[in-house]
């Protein structure tokens, strides 16, 4: 195999590795966002199950949940 073909393959491999690294970074960011949303929802559940939870707070939680769906 010629040196030029080898260099071409190496460049192609680098492009592919760079793409995969960007994809991994993107997935890691998305995963962090989802974990944050999950934590927030878990907190809401705990607070809403409290017998002393005010109705006003329940309305705030409903609004937050609607925003999470968008």
N, CA, C, O and CB atoms as a CASP TS submission, in Angstrom:
PFRMAT TS
TARGET T0000
AUTHOR 0000-0000-0000
METHOD Language model
MODEL 1
PARENT N/A
ATOM      1  N   UNK     1       0.849  -1.163   0.000  1.00  0.00           N
ATOM      2  CA  UNK     1       0.000   0.000   0.000  1.00  0.00           C
ATOM      3  C   UNK     1       0.900   1.232   0.000  1.00  0.00           C
ATOM      4  O   UNK     1       1.906   1.283   0.707  1.00  0.00           O
ATOM      5  CB  UNK     1      -0.969  -0.005   1.219  1.00  0.00           C
ATOM      6  N   UNK     2       0.525   2.209  -0.794  1.00  0.00           N
ATOM      7  CA  UNK     2       1.370   3.397  -0.905  1.00  0.00           C
ATOM      8  C   UNK     2       1.218   4.279   0.334  1.00  0.00           C
ATOM      9  O   UNK     2       0.243   4.200   1.080  1.00  0.00           O
ATOM     10  CB  UNK     2       1.017   4.196  -2.177  1.00  0.00           C
ATOM     11  N   UNK     3       2.215   5.104   0.508  1.00  0.00           N
ATOM     12  CA  UNK     3       2.224   5.997   1.663  1.00  0.00           C
ATOM     13  C   UNK     3       1.058   6.989   1.595  1.00  0.00           C
ATOM     14  O   UNK     3       0.514   7.379   2.628  1.00  0.00           O
ATOM     15  CB  UNK     3       3.562   6.753   1.744  1.00  0.00           C
ATOM     16  N   UNK     4       0.681   7.391   0.398  1.00  0.00           N
ATOM     17  CA  UNK     4      -0.419   8.329   0.217  1.00  0.00           C
ATOM     18  C   UNK     4      -1.762   7.697   0.640  1.00  0.00           C
ATOM     19  O   UNK     4      -2.594   8.355   1.264  1.00  0.00           O
ATOM     20  CB  UNK     4      -0.483   8.791  -1.254  1.00  0.00           C
ATOM     21  N   UNK     5      -1.955   6.440   0.300  1.00  0.00           N
ATOM     22  CA  UNK     5      -3.179   5.743   0.705  1.00  0.00           C
ATOM     23  C   UNK     5      -3.232   5.600   2.231  1.00  0.00           C
ATOM     24  O   UNK     5      -4.289   5.757   2.844  1.00  0.00           O
ATOM     25  CB  UNK     5      -3.258   4.348   0.031  1.00  0.00           C
ATOM     26  N   UNK     6      -2.084   5.303   2.826  1.00  0.00           N
ATOM     27  CA  UNK     6      -2.019   5.167   4.276  1.00  0.00           C
ATOM     28  C   UNK     6      -2.375   6.494   4.947  1.00  0.00           C
ATOM     29  O   UNK     6      -3.132   6.521   5.917  1.00  0.00           O
ATOM     30  CB  UNK     6      -0.615   4.699   4.715  1.00  0.00           C
ATOM     31  N   UNK     7      -1.827   7.589   4.427  1.00  0.00           N
ATOM     32  CA  UNK     7      -2.136   8.908   4.975  1.00  0.00           C
ATOM     33  C   UNK     7      -3.617   9.234   4.820  1.00  0.00           C
ATOM     34  O   UNK     7      -4.230   9.808   5.720  1.00  0.00           O
ATOM     35  CB  UNK     7      -1.289   9.982   4.291  1.00  0.00           C
ATOM     36  N   UNK     8      -4.182   8.869   3.686  1.00  0.00           N
ATOM     37  CA  UNK     8      -5.607   9.090   3.453  1.00  0.00           C
ATOM     38  C   UNK     8      -6.457   8.303   4.448  1.00  0.00           C
ATOM     39  O   UNK     8      -7.438   8.821   4.982  1.00  0.00           O
ATOM     40  CB  UNK     8      -5.978   8.700   2.019  1.00  0.00           C
ATOM     41  N   UNK     9      -6.079   7.059   4.693  1.00  0.00           N
ATOM     42  CA  UNK     9      -6.795   6.239   5.670  1.00  0.00           C
ATOM     43  C   UNK     9      -6.661   6.804   7.082  1.00  0.00           C
ATOM     44  O   UNK     9      -7.615   6.785   7.860  1.00  0.00           O
ATOM     45  CB  UNK     9      -6.278   4.803   5.634  1.00  0.00           C
ATOM     46  N   UNK    10      -5.478   7.304   7.402  1.00  0.00           N
ATOM     47  CA  UNK    10      -5.258   7.882   8.733  1.00  0.00           C
ATOM     48  C   UNK    10      -6.111   9.138   8.925  1.00  0.00           C
ATOM     49  O   UNK    10      -6.660   9.355  10.005  1.00  0.00           O
ATOM     50  CB  UNK    10      -3.763   8.217   8.936  1.00  0.00           C
ATOM     51  N   UNK    11      -6.223   9.958   7.887  1.00  0.00           N
ATOM     52  CA  UNK    11      -7.061  11.163   7.968  1.00  0.00           C
ATOM     53  C   UNK    11      -8.527  10.776   8.133  1.00  0.00           C
ATOM     54  O   UNK    11      -9.254  11.379   8.922  1.00  0.00           O
ATOM     55  CB  UNK    11      -6.878  12.044   6.708  1.00  0.00           C
ATOM     56  N   UNK    12      -8.948   9.767   7.384  1.00  0.00           N
ATOM     57  CA  UNK    12     -10.332   9.302   7.499  1.00  0.00           C
ATOM     58  C   UNK    12     -10.607   8.763   8.893  1.00  0.00           C
ATOM     59  O   UNK    12     -11.670   9.011   9.461  1.00  0.00           O
ATOM     60  CB  UNK    12     -10.629   8.223   6.450  1.00  0.00           C
ATOM     61  N   UNK    13      -9.657   8.029   9.443  1.00  0.00           N
ATOM     62  CA  UNK    13      -9.815   7.475  10.787  1.00  0.00           C
ATOM     63  C   UNK    13      -9.893   8.596  11.816  1.00  0.00           C
ATOM     64  O   UNK    13     -10.679   8.518  12.760  1.00  0.00           O
ATOM     65  CB  UNK    13      -8.651   6.519  11.123  1.00  0.00           C
ATOM     66  N   UNK    14      -9.083   9.640  11.641  1.00  0.00           N
ATOM     67  CA  UNK    14      -9.110  10.767  12.571  1.00  0.00           C
ATOM     68  C   UNK    14     -10.454  11.480  12.503  1.00  0.00           C
ATOM     69  O   UNK    14     -10.996  11.859  13.541  1.00  0.00           O
ATOM     70  CB  UNK    14      -7.969  11.750  12.265  1.00  0.00           C
ATOM     71  N   UNK    15     -10.995  11.668  11.328  1.00  0.00           N
ATOM     72  CA  UNK    15     -12.306  12.306  11.177  1.00  0.00           C
ATOM     73  C   UNK    15     -13.372  11.471  11.894  1.00  0.00           C
ATOM     74  O   UNK    15     -14.233  12.010  12.588  1.00  0.00           O
ATOM     75  CB  UNK    15     -12.668  12.478   9.669  1.00  0.00           C
ATOM     76  N   UNK    16     -13.303  10.176  11.719  1.00  0.00           N
ATOM     77  CA  UNK    16     -14.271   9.281  12.362  1.00  0.00           C
ATOM     78  C   UNK    16     -14.141   9.320  13.881  1.00  0.00           C
ATOM     79  O   UNK    16     -15.149   9.360  14.588  1.00  0.00           O
ATOM     80  CB  UNK    16     -14.085   7.847  11.860  1.00  0.00           C
ATOM     81  N   UNK    17     -12.913   9.309  14.386  1.00  0.00           N
ATOM     82  CA  UNK    17     -12.684   9.374  15.831  1.00  0.00           C
ATOM     83  C   UNK    17     -13.180  10.712  16.381  1.00  0.00           C
ATOM     84  O   UNK    17     -13.813  10.749  17.436  1.00  0.00           O
ATOM     85  CB  UNK    17     -11.182   9.178  16.156  1.00  0.00           C
ATOM     86  N   UNK    18     -12.899  11.804  15.680  1.00  0.00           N
ATOM     87  CA  UNK    18     -13.372  13.125  16.116  1.00  0.00           C
ATOM     88  C   UNK    18     -14.894  13.164  16.172  1.00  0.00           C
ATOM     89  O   UNK    18     -15.474  13.703  17.114  1.00  0.00           O
ATOM     90  CB  UNK    18     -12.850  14.225  15.172  1.00  0.00           C
ATOM     91  N   UNK    19     -15.537  12.589  15.157  1.00  0.00           N
ATOM     92  CA  UNK    19     -17.002  12.544  15.125  1.00  0.00           C
ATOM     93  C   UNK    19     -17.538  11.761  16.322  1.00  0.00           C
ATOM     94  O   UNK    19     -18.475  12.200  16.989  1.00  0.00           O
ATOM     95  CB  UNK    19     -17.499  11.910  13.805  1.00  0.00           C
ATOM     96  N   UNK    20     -16.942  10.606  16.590  1.00  0.00           N
ATOM     97  CA  UNK    20     -17.384   9.768  17.707  1.00  0.00           C
ATOM     98  C   UNK    20     -17.186  10.494  19.038  1.00  0.00           C
ATOM     99  O   UNK    20     -18.039  10.406  19.922  1.00  0.00           O
ATOM    100  CB  UNK    20     -16.618   8.428  17.711  1.00  0.00           C
ATOM    101  N   UNK    21     -16.071  11.211  19.188  1.00  0.00           N
ATOM    102  CA  UNK    21     -15.830  11.962  20.421  1.00  0.00           C
ATOM    103  C   UNK    21     -16.884  13.046  20.618  1.00  0.00           C
ATOM    104  O   UNK    21     -17.372  13.239  21.731  1.00  0.00           O
ATOM    105  CB  UNK    21     -14.430  12.587  20.401  1.00  0.00           C
ATOM    106  N   UNK    22     -17.235  13.749  19.555  1.00  0.00           N
ATOM    107  CA  UNK    22     -18.281  14.794  19.634  1.00  0.00           C
ATOM    108  C   UNK    22     -19.626  14.171  19.980  1.00  0.00           C
ATOM    109  O   UNK    22     -20.395  14.743  20.753  1.00  0.00           O
ATOM    110  CB  UNK    22     -18.388  15.576  18.294  1.00  0.00           C
ATOM    111  N   UNK    23     -19.910  13.020  19.421  1.00  0.00           N
ATOM    112  CA  UNK    23     -21.165  12.322  19.706  1.00  0.00           C
ATOM    113  C   UNK    23     -21.214  11.910  21.184  1.00  0.00           C
ATOM    114  O   UNK    23     -22.245  12.065  21.839  1.00  0.00           O
ATOM    115  CB  UNK    23     -21.319  11.076  18.787  1.00  0.00           C
ATOM    116  N   UNK    24     -20.118  11.396  21.696  1.00  0.00           N
ATOM    117  CA  UNK    24     -20.045  10.997  23.102  1.00  0.00           C
ATOM    118  C   UNK    24     -20.252  12.211  24.006  1.00  0.00           C
ATOM    119  O   UNK    24     -20.998  12.138  24.982  1.00  0.00           O
ATOM    120  CB  UNK    24     -18.686  10.321  23.408  1.00  0.00           C
ATOM    121  N   UNK    25     -19.596  13.324  23.685  1.00  0.00           N
ATOM    122  CA  UNK    25     -19.756  14.546  24.479  1.00  0.00           C
ATOM    123  C   UNK    25     -21.213  15.001  24.473  1.00  0.00           C
ATOM    124  O   UNK    25     -21.744  15.396  25.511  1.00  0.00           O
ATOM    125  CB  UNK    25     -18.843  15.668  23.939  1.00  0.00           C
ATOM    126  N   UNK    26     -21.845  14.949  23.335  1.00  0.00           N
ATOM    127  CA  UNK    26     -23.250  15.338  23.216  1.00  0.00           C
ATOM    128  C   UNK    26     -24.145  14.431  24.055  1.00  0.00           C
ATOM    129  O   UNK    26     -25.042  14.913  24.746  1.00  0.00           O
ATOM    130  CB  UNK    26     -23.691  15.301  21.750  1.00  0.00           C
ATOM    131  N   UNK    27     -23.913  13.145  23.999  1.00  0.00           N
ATOM    132  CA  UNK    27     -24.697  12.192  24.781  1.00  0.00           C
ATOM    133  C   UNK    27     -24.462  12.377  26.281  1.00  0.00           C
ATOM    134  O   UNK    27     -25.387  12.219  27.077  1.00  0.00           O
ATOM    135  CB  UNK    27     -24.351  10.758  24.369  1.00  0.00           C
ATOM    136  N   UNK    28     -23.245  12.707  26.663  1.00  0.00           N
ATOM    137  CA  UNK    28     -22.952  12.942  28.075  1.00  0.00           C
ATOM    138  C   UNK    28     -23.685  14.184  28.585  1.00  0.00           C
ATOM    139  O   UNK    28     -24.201  14.184  29.702  1.00  0.00           O
ATOM    140  CB  UNK    28     -21.436  13.094  28.289  1.00  0.00           C
ATOM    141  N   UNK    29     -23.733  15.244  27.768  1.00  0.00           N
ATOM    142  CA  UNK    29     -24.475  16.450  28.148  1.00  0.00           C
ATOM    143  C   UNK    29     -25.960  16.146  28.293  1.00  0.00           C
ATOM    144  O   UNK    29     -26.599  16.559  29.261  1.00  0.00           O
ATOM    145  CB  UNK    29     -24.262  17.566  27.111  1.00  0.00           C
ATOM    146  N   UNK    30     -26.499  15.420  27.323  1.00  0.00           N
ATOM    147  CA  UNK    30     -27.914  15.056  27.368  1.00  0.00           C
ATOM    148  C   UNK    30     -28.209  14.189  28.598  1.00  0.00           C
ATOM    149  O   UNK    30     -29.233  14.376  29.256  1.00  0.00           O
ATOM    150  CB  UNK    30     -28.321  14.311  26.075  1.00  0.00           C
ATOM    151  N   UNK    31     -27.333  13.263  28.902  1.00  0.00           N
ATOM    152  CA  UNK    31     -27.505  12.396  30.065  1.00  0.00           C
ATOM    153  C   UNK    31     -27.512  13.223  31.354  1.00  0.00           C
ATOM    154  O   UNK    31     -28.320  12.970  32.247  1.00  0.00           O
ATOM    155  CB  UNK    31     -26.387  11.332  30.116  1.00  0.00           C
ATOM    156  N   UNK    32     -26.626  14.200  31.451  1.00  0.00           N
ATOM    157  CA  UNK    32     -26.574  15.060  32.621  1.00  0.00           C
ATOM    158  C   UNK    32     -27.868  15.863  32.769  1.00  0.00           C
ATOM    159  O   UNK    32     -28.389  16.006  33.875  1.00  0.00           O
ATOM    160  CB  UNK    32     -25.372  16.000  32.534  1.00  0.00           C
ATOM    161  N   UNK    33     -28.383  16.385  31.660  1.00  0.00           N
ATOM    162  CA  UNK    33     -29.642  17.126  31.694  1.00  0.00           C
ATOM    163  C   UNK    33     -30.789  16.233  32.155  1.00  0.00           C
ATOM    164  O   UNK    33     -31.618  16.653  32.962  1.00  0.00           O
ATOM    165  CB  UNK    33     -29.954  17.715  30.314  1.00  0.00           C
ATOM    166  N   UNK    34     -30.838  15.017  31.651  1.00  0.00           N
ATOM    167  CA  UNK    34     -31.900  14.090  32.043  1.00  0.00           C
ATOM    168  C   UNK    34     -31.800  13.698  33.514  1.00  0.00           C
ATOM    169  O   UNK    34     -32.816  13.577  34.198  1.00  0.00           O
ATOM    170  CB  UNK    34     -31.852  12.842  31.173  1.00  0.00           C
ATOM    171  N   UNK    35     -30.588  13.502  33.996  1.00  0.00           N
ATOM    172  CA  UNK    35     -30.395  13.181  35.415  1.00  0.00           C
ATOM    173  C   UNK    35     -30.863  14.343  36.289  1.00  0.00           C
ATOM    174  O   UNK    35     -31.459  14.137  37.347  1.00  0.00           O
ATOM    175  CB  UNK    35     -28.907  12.856  35.706  1.00  0.00           C
ATOM    176  N   UNK    36     -30.591  15.547  35.840  1.00  0.00           N
ATOM    177  CA  UNK    36     -31.014  16.732  36.593  1.00  0.00           C
ATOM    178  C   UNK    36     -32.540  16.821  36.640  1.00  0.00           C
ATOM    179  O   UNK    36     -33.115  17.100  37.692  1.00  0.00           O
ATOM    180  CB  UNK    36     -30.422  18.015  35.962  1.00  0.00           C
ATOM    181  N   UNK    37     -33.190  16.586  35.505  1.00  0.00           N
ATOM    182  CA  UNK    37     -34.659  16.602  35.458  1.00  0.00           C
ATOM    183  C   UNK    37     -35.240  15.509  36.354  1.00  0.00           C
ATOM    184  O   UNK    37     -36.217  15.740  37.066  1.00  0.00           O
ATOM    185  CB  UNK    37     -35.157  16.419  34.006  1.00  0.00           C
ATOM    186  N   UNK    38     -34.645  14.332  36.317  1.00  0.00           N
ATOM    187  CA  UNK    38     -35.112  13.226  37.146  1.00  0.00           C
ATOM    188  C   UNK    38     -35.011  13.575  38.630  1.00  0.00           C
ATOM    189  O   UNK    38     -35.934  13.307  39.399  1.00  0.00           O
ATOM    190  CB  UNK    38     -34.307  11.956  36.846  1.00  0.00           C
ATOM    191  N   UNK    39     -33.910  14.163  39.021  1.00  0.00           N
ATOM    192  CA  UNK    39     -33.725  14.560  40.411  1.00  0.00           C
ATOM    193  C   UNK    39     -34.789  15.572  40.834  1.00  0.00           C
ATOM    194  O   UNK    39     -35.342  15.487  41.931  1.00  0.00           O
ATOM    195  CB  UNK    39     -32.323  15.145  40.616  1.00  0.00           C
ATOM    196  N   UNK    40     -35.062  16.519  39.956  1.00  0.00           N
ATOM    197  CA  UNK    40     -36.089  17.528  40.233  1.00  0.00           C
ATOM    198  C   UNK    40     -37.461  16.873  40.390  1.00  0.00           C
ATOM    199  O   UNK    40     -38.214  17.218  41.300  1.00  0.00           O
ATOM    200  CB  UNK    40     -36.129  18.584  39.107  1.00  0.00           C
ATOM    201  N   UNK    41     -37.781  15.943  39.517  1.00  0.00           N
ATOM    202  CA  UNK    41     -39.071  15.253  39.591  1.00  0.00           C
ATOM    203  C   UNK    41     -39.180  14.398  40.842  1.00  0.00           C
ATOM    204  O   UNK    41     -40.246  14.325  41.454  1.00  0.00           O
ATOM    205  CB  UNK    41     -39.279  14.387  38.358  1.00  0.00           C
ATOM    206  N   UNK    42     -38.091  13.754  41.226  1.00  0.00           N
ATOM    207  CA  UNK    42     -38.098  12.959  42.456  1.00  0.00           C
ATOM    208  C   UNK    42     -38.367  13.856  43.671  1.00  0.00           C
ATOM    209  O   UNK    42     -39.106  13.486  44.583  1.00  0.00           O
ATOM    210  CB  UNK    42     -36.750  12.209  42.626  1.00  0.00           C
ATOM    211  N   UNK    43     -37.758  15.028  43.659  1.00  0.00           N
ATOM    212  CA  UNK    43     -37.992  15.980  44.746  1.00  0.00           C
ATOM    213  C   UNK    43     -39.454  16.402  44.791  1.00  0.00           C
ATOM    214  O   UNK    43     -40.051  16.478  45.865  1.00  0.00           O
ATOM    215  CB  UNK    43     -37.093  17.211  44.587  1.00  0.00           C
ATOM    216  N   UNK    44     -40.026  16.676  43.626  1.00  0.00           N
ATOM    217  CA  UNK    44     -41.443  17.046  43.567  1.00  0.00           C
ATOM    218  C   UNK    44     -42.321  15.956  44.175  1.00  0.00           C
ATOM    219  O   UNK    44     -43.226  16.240  44.958  1.00  0.00           O
ATOM    220  CB  UNK    44     -41.867  17.314  42.115  1.00  0.00           C
ATOM    221  N   UNK    45     -42.049  14.725  43.812  1.00  0.00           N
ATOM    222  CA  UNK    45     -42.860  13.603  44.310  1.00  0.00           C
ATOM    223  C   UNK    45     -42.803  13.540  45.834  1.00  0.00           C
ATOM    224  O   UNK    45     -43.826  13.386  46.501  1.00  0.00           O
ATOM    225  CB  UNK    45     -42.373  12.263  43.701  1.00  0.00           C
ATOM    226  N   UNK    46     -41.608  13.659  46.364  1.00  0.00           N
ATOM    227  CA  UNK    46     -41.445  13.607  47.821  1.00  0.00           C
ATOM    228  C   UNK    46     -42.202  14.754  48.483  1.00  0.00           C
ATOM    229  O   UNK    46     -42.898  14.553  49.478  1.00  0.00           O
ATOM    230  CB  UNK    46     -39.950  13.661  48.205  1.00  0.00           C
ATOM    231  N   UNK    47     -42.064  15.945  47.933  1.00  0.00           N
ATOM    232  CA  UNK    47     -42.731  17.104  48.529  1.00  0.00           C
ATOM    233  C   UNK    47     -44.248  17.025  48.384  1.00  0.00           C
ATOM    234  O   UNK    47     -44.976  17.418  49.297  1.00  0.00           O
ATOM    235  CB  UNK    47     -42.219  18.388  47.890  1.00  0.00           C
ATOM    236  N   UNK    48     -44.728  16.529  47.262  1.00  0.00           N
ATOM    237  CA  UNK    48     -46.177  16.458  47.045  1.00  0.00           C
ATOM    238  C   UNK    48     -46.844  15.406  47.911  1.00  0.00           C
ATOM    239  O   UNK    48     -48.036  15.508  48.199  1.00  0.00           O
ATOM    240  CB  UNK    48     -46.471  16.171  45.592  1.00  0.00           C
ATOM    241  N   UNK    49     -46.105  14.411  48.324  1.00  0.00           N
ATOM    242  CA  UNK    49     -46.703  13.382  49.176  1.00  0.00           C
ATOM    243  C   UNK    49     -46.780  13.811  50.641  1.00  0.00           C
ATOM    244  O   UNK    49     -47.385  13.125  51.465  1.00  0.00           O
ATOM    245  CB  UNK    49     -45.911  12.093  49.065  1.00  0.00           C
ATOM    246  N   UNK    50     -46.172  14.936  50.953  1.00  0.00           N
ATOM    247  CA  UNK    50     -46.256  15.479  52.306  1.00  0.00           C
ATOM    248  C   UNK    50     -47.685  15.975  52.552  1.00  0.00           C
ATOM    249  O   UNK    50     -48.240  16.718  51.743  1.00  0.00           O
ATOM    250  CB  UNK    50     -45.217  16.634  52.514  1.00  0.00           C
ATOM    251  N   UNK    51     -48.256  15.566  53.651  1.00  0.00           N
ATOM    252  CA  UNK    51     -49.634  15.941  53.971  1.00  0.00           C
ATOM    253  C   UNK    51     -49.813  17.451  54.114  1.00  0.00           C
ATOM    254  O   UNK    51     -50.904  17.972  53.880  1.00  0.00           O
ATOM    255  CB  UNK    51     -50.070  15.257  55.249  1.00  0.00           C
ATOM    256  N   UNK    52     -48.763  18.142  54.490  1.00  0.00           N
ATOM    257  CA  UNK    52     -48.839  19.589  54.701  1.00  0.00           C
ATOM    258  C   UNK    52     -48.476  20.401  53.457  1.00  0.00           C
ATOM    259  O   UNK    52     -48.268  21.611  53.544  1.00  0.00           O
ATOM    260  CB  UNK    52     -47.930  19.982  55.835  1.00  0.00           C
ATOM    261  N   UNK    53     -48.403  19.752  52.325  1.00  0.00           N
ATOM    262  CA  UNK    53     -48.038  20.442  51.083  1.00  0.00           C
ATOM    263  C   UNK    53     -49.159  21.419  50.694  1.00  0.00           C
ATOM    264  O   UNK    53     -50.302  21.004  50.500  1.00  0.00           O
ATOM    265  CB  UNK    53     -47.776  19.411  49.930  1.00  0.00           C
ATOM    266  N   UNK    54     -48.834  22.713  50.580  1.00  0.00           N
ATOM    267  CA  UNK    54     -49.867  23.697  50.236  1.00  0.00           C
ATOM    268  C   UNK    54     -50.334  23.564  48.782  1.00  0.00           C
ATOM    269  O   UNK    54     -49.581  23.129  47.911  1.00  0.00           O
ATOM    270  CB  UNK    54     -49.342  25.109  50.479  1.00  0.00           C
ATOM    271  N   UNK    55     -51.570  23.941  48.546  1.00  0.00           N
ATOM    272  CA  UNK    55     -52.143  23.869  47.197  1.00  0.00           C
ATOM    273  C   UNK    55     -51.389  24.772  46.231  1.00  0.00           C
ATOM    274  O   UNK    55     -51.246  24.445  45.053  1.00  0.00           O
ATOM    275  CB  UNK    55     -53.627  24.256  47.222  1.00  0.00           C
ATOM    276  N   UNK    56     -50.908  25.905  46.729  1.00  0.00           N
ATOM    277  CA  UNK    56     -50.166  26.837  45.870  1.00  0.00           C
ATOM    278  C   UNK    56     -48.904  26.172  45.321  1.00  0.00           C
ATOM    279  O   UNK    56     -48.534  26.351  44.161  1.00  0.00           O
ATOM    280  CB  UNK    56     -49.796  28.121  46.651  1.00  0.00           C
ATOM    281  N   UNK    57     -48.266  25.407  46.187  1.00  0.00           N
ATOM    282  CA  UNK    57     -47.053  24.712  45.744  1.00  0.00           C
ATOM    283  C   UNK    57     -47.394  23.669  44.687  1.00  0.00           C
ATOM    284  O   UNK    57     -46.647  23.481  43.727  1.00  0.00           O
ATOM    285  CB  UNK    57     -46.339  24.047  46.939  1.00  0.00           C
ATOM    286  N   UNK    58     -48.504  23.004  44.864  1.00  0.00           N
ATOM    287  CA  UNK    58     -48.928  22.012  43.874  1.00  0.00           C
ATOM    288  C   UNK    58     -49.119  22.657  42.515  1.00  0.00           C
ATOM    289  O   UNK    58     -48.802  22.052  41.491  1.00  0.00           O
ATOM    290  CB  UNK    58     -50.222  21.325  44.316  1.00  0.00           C
ATOM    291  N   UNK    59     -49.636  23.880  42.493  1.00  0.00           N
ATOM    292  CA  UNK    59     -49.810  24.600  41.227  1.00  0.00           C
ATOM    293  C   UNK    59     -48.454  24.932  40.595  1.00  0.00           C
ATOM    294  O   UNK    59     -48.283  24.852  39.379  1.00  0.00           O
ATOM    295  CB  UNK    59     -50.622  25.893  41.451  1.00  0.00           C
ATOM    296  N   UNK    60     -47.515  25.299  41.434  1.00  0.00           N
ATOM    297  CA  UNK    60     -46.163  25.582  40.938  1.00  0.00           C
ATOM    298  C   UNK    60     -45.555  24.320  40.323  1.00  0.00           C
ATOM    299  O   UNK    60     -44.946  24.370  39.254  1.00  0.00           O
ATOM    300  CB  UNK    60     -45.258  26.115  42.081  1.00  0.00           C
ATOM    301  N   UNK    61     -45.726  23.203  41.007  1.00  0.00           N
ATOM    302  CA  UNK    61     -45.193  21.928  40.508  1.00  0.00           C
ATOM    303  C   UNK    61     -45.848  21.563  39.182  1.00  0.00           C
ATOM    304  O   UNK    61     -45.168  21.120  38.256  1.00  0.00           O
ATOM    305  CB  UNK    61     -45.417  20.798  41.541  1.00  0.00           C
ATOM    306  N   UNK    62     -47.149  21.745  39.084  1.00  0.00           N
ATOM    307  CA  UNK    62     -47.848  21.463  37.823  1.00  0.00           C
ATOM    308  C   UNK    62     -47.271  22.289  36.682  1.00  0.00           C
ATOM    309  O   UNK    62     -47.062  21.777  35.582  1.00  0.00           O
ATOM    310  CB  UNK    62     -49.352  21.746  37.965  1.00  0.00           C
ATOM    311  N   UNK    63     -47.015  23.560  36.943  1.00  0.00           N
ATOM    312  CA  UNK    63     -46.432  24.433  35.918  1.00  0.00           C
ATOM    313  C   UNK    63     -45.044  23.925  35.523  1.00  0.00           C
ATOM    314  O   UNK    63     -44.715  23.864  34.338  1.00  0.00           O
ATOM    315  CB  UNK    63     -46.346  25.898  36.429  1.00  0.00           C
ATOM    316  N   UNK    64     -44.240  23.564  36.508  1.00  0.00           N
ATOM    317  CA  UNK    64     -42.906  23.033  36.234  1.00  0.00           C
ATOM    318  C   UNK    64     -42.971  21.748  35.396  1.00  0.00           C
ATOM    319  O   UNK    64     -42.179  21.563  34.472  1.00  0.00           O
ATOM    320  CB  UNK    64     -42.167  22.765  37.551  1.00  0.00           C
ATOM    321  N   UNK    65     -43.897  20.886  35.720  1.00  0.00           N
ATOM    322  CA  UNK    65     -44.050  19.633  34.980  1.00  0.00           C
ATOM    323  C   UNK    65     -44.431  19.901  33.529  1.00  0.00           C
ATOM    324  O   UNK    65     -43.932  19.240  32.619  1.00  0.00           O
ATOM    325  CB  UNK    65     -45.105  18.740  35.647  1.00  0.00           C
ATOM    326  N   UNK    66     -45.302  20.856  33.318  1.00  0.00           N
ATOM    327  CA  UNK    66     -45.699  21.203  31.959  1.00  0.00           C
ATOM    328  C   UNK    66     -44.516  21.739  31.183  1.00  0.00           C
ATOM    329  O   UNK    66     -44.372  21.455  29.994  1.00  0.00           O
ATOM    330  CB  UNK    66     -46.831  22.226  31.969  1.00  0.00           C
ATOM    331  N   UNK    67     -43.661  22.517  31.845  1.00  0.00           N
ATOM    332  CA  UNK    67     -42.464  23.052  31.182  1.00  0.00           C
ATOM    333  C   UNK    67     -41.484  21.937  30.857  1.00  0.00           C
ATOM    334  O   UNK    67     -40.804  21.991  29.832  1.00  0.00           O
ATOM    335  CB  UNK    67     -41.782  24.111  32.064  1.00  0.00           C
ATOM    336  N   UNK    68     -41.404  20.923  31.719  1.00  0.00           N
ATOM    337  CA  UNK    68     -40.495  19.793  31.481  1.00  0.00           C
ATOM    338  C   UNK    68     -40.912  18.995  30.247  1.00  0.00           C
ATOM    339  O   UNK    68     -40.073  18.412  29.560  1.00  0.00           O
ATOM    340  CB  UNK    68     -40.454  18.870  32.709  1.00  0.00           C
ATOM    341  N   UNK    69     -42.200  18.978  29.979  1.00  0.00           N
ATOM    342  CA  UNK    69     -42.686  18.209  28.826  1.00  0.00           C
ATOM    343  C   UNK    69     -42.325  18.870  27.512  1.00  0.00           C
ATOM    344  O   UNK    69     -42.303  18.206  26.475  1.00  0.00           O
ATOM    345  CB  UNK    69     -44.191  18.030  28.908  1.00  0.00           C
ATOM    346  N   UNK    70     -42.046  20.144  27.532  1.00  0.00           N
ATOM    347  CA  UNK    70     -41.716  20.871  26.290  1.00  0.00           C
ATOM    348  C   UNK    70     -40.268  20.819  25.982  1.00  0.00           C
ATOM    349  O   UNK    70     -39.830  21.378  24.977  1.00  0.00           O
ATOM    350  CB  UNK    70     -42.144  22.300  26.374  1.00  0.00           C
TER
END
